[in-house]
Amino acid sequence: MTPAVVRIDPSKLQEAKSRLLKSTYVTEVATTNQYEMFRLSCEGGTIIAYTSGKIVANDQTSEALLQSTIQDMDFGESAHDLIIGSDEAGKGEWLGPLVVAAVGLTPRQSAELRAHGVMDSKELSIERITSLAAEIEDNSQSLYLVVVPPPTFNERLEEFREEGKNLNDLLAWAHAKAVAEVYKQLKPSEDSLVRVVVDEFSRHKTQSRLGRVIDLDTIELVQKPRAEDIVSVAAASIVAKNAREDWIESASERLGLDLRSLKPEEARVRDDMPLFAKSSYL
C-alpha cells in the first residue's frame, strides 16, 4: 500500500507519541536519522514521526491507529462551531486561472480531514490532491470556488491597475467572495462561534473587502502567513489546486494542445495565448 501521511503541529508530536504508545501492540524502536522524532513498531507495521510534524504509517493497521489517534487530539478547533478557511492557487503561475476556494468545517470534520492527510497542497502529488479534493467535498459543511480564467484575469487586473490598484485587490475580492458564499450557505446562528482564516497577503485590503459582505462583528477574522496548518485553509488550498488542474486539463483538450508542455516563450507568440495564459506574467 501507499504509506499514509498526516501532518500536525510539531509541538504536538510528543502528545501523539504518548497516545500511540497506549496501544498494547505498539512499541518504540530506535530512530534511524536526525530527522526522525520517533519510530514505533505496530504489529509488523511502522509509524515514523519527523521533526517537521509529518507522520507516516506504512500498513493498514498502523494507518488506522494513527488516524484514530490524530482524530482524538485537540488542535484548538473545538473552541469554534465553524471554521471557514480560504486559499488560492495559480496566483504566481502564468498558465491557467486564478482560483480561490473557501471551505467551511466543523471541529469534527477538521479532525477527520487532518487524520486523513489533508495538508498544504504544495506538499501533495496531483493524484493525492485529486483524491483528497473529493473527500473534502464529501466531508465539509460547505465549499465555494471563485475561478478567474485568464481572459477575465487579464481584463480585471488591467482595470485594477488603471485605478491605481494591484493583484492584491483582485485577491481580496476573490477571497471575500468565496468566504461570503460559504458563510451565506451555512447561515450560522447569532450565537455560533465562527472563525474565518485567510492565508495572509494584504491584511487591510482583505478585511476591507470582507467587511463589505459579512458583518465582521459576527466572526473572528484571522489572517496569517502559512495558514495551511489550519485544516480548513489546507482543504481550501487542495480544492483550489484541484480546480486549477481540472481547468488546465479541460483547456488542453479544448485547444488540442498540451498546455503544461508549453514554455513561456512559446506561449507568448501564440495568437490564442490570452485564452490560457495571464498575459502580464509573460
C-alpha positions, 0 to 999 in steps of 0.5 A: 500500500501507499504509506499514509501521511498526516501532518500536525503541529510539531509541538504536538508530536510528543502528545501523539507519541504518548497516545500511540504508545497506549496501544498494547501492540505498539512499541518504540524502536530506535530512530534511524536519522536526525530527522526522525522524532520517533519510530514505533513498531505496530504489529509488523507495521511502522509509524515514523514521526519527523521533526517537521510534524509529518507522520507516516504509517506504512500498513493498514493497521498502523494507518488506522491507529494513527488516524484514530489517534490524530482524530482524538487530539485537540488542535484548538478547533473545538473552541469554534462551531465553524471554521471557514478557511480560504486559499488560492492557487495559480496566483504566481503561475502564468498558465491557467486561472486564478482560483480561490476556494473557501471551505467551511468545517466543523471541529469534527470534520477538521479532525477527520480531514487532518487524520486523513492527510489533508495538508498544504497542497504544495506538499501533495502529488496531483493524484493525492490532491485529486483524491483528497479534493473529493473527500473534502467535498464529501466531508465539509459543511460547505465549499465555494470556488471563485475561478478567474480564467485568464481572459477575465484575469487579464481584463480585471487586473488591467482595470485594477491597475488603471485605478491605481490598484494591484493583484492584491485587490483582485485577491481580496475580492476573490477571497471575500467572495468565496468566504461570503458564499460559504458563510451565506450557505451555512447561515450560522446562528447569532450565537455560533462561534465562527472563525474565518482564516485567510492565508495572509497577503494584504491584511487591510485590503482583505478585511476591507473587502470582507467587511463589505459582505459579512458583518465582521462583528459576527466572526473572528477574522484571522489572517496569517502567513502559512495558514495551511496548518489550519485544516480548513485553509489546507482543504481550501488550498487542495480544492483550489489546486484541484480546480486549477488542474481540472481547468488546465486539463479541460483547456488542453483538450479544448485547444488540442494542445498540451498546455503544461508542455508549453514554455513561456516563450512559446506561449507568448507568440501564440495568437490564442495565448490570452485564452490560457495564459495571464498575459502580464506574467509573460 
